[in-house]
Amino acid sequence: MFSRKVLGTATLMPIIIGSVGLVNLMHQPRFETYRTVDVVQLLGTGACYGVALVALLAFLRGPRASS
């Protein structure tokens, strides 16, 4: 399927991108001041973490046996 190096990179990159977006949003002064673009950024951050979680599970599961 995929090599372990590719899956490792596929896990690491969305975590980095999601963390940058999350840290950026955490520096906002108050929740009430979040604009629509901030909510979209938060949704994108969650999507990055979801992709990273799926890649991490595929990485930990290892290669599948052929039937």
C-alpha positions, 0 to 999 in steps of 0.5 A: 500500500503506502510506505511507512515514510509516506504515512509518517509524513502524511501524519506529521504535516496535517498536525503541523498545519492544524496546530499553526491554525489552532495557535493562531485562533487561540491568540484571539482576545475573546470568543465573541470576536470570532468572525466567519473567517475564524470559524472557517479556519477552526473547521479547517484545523479540525479537518487537518487533525482528522486527516492526521488521525486517519493517517496515524491509524493507517501507519500504526496498523501496518501493511495489510496481508494480501488475500 
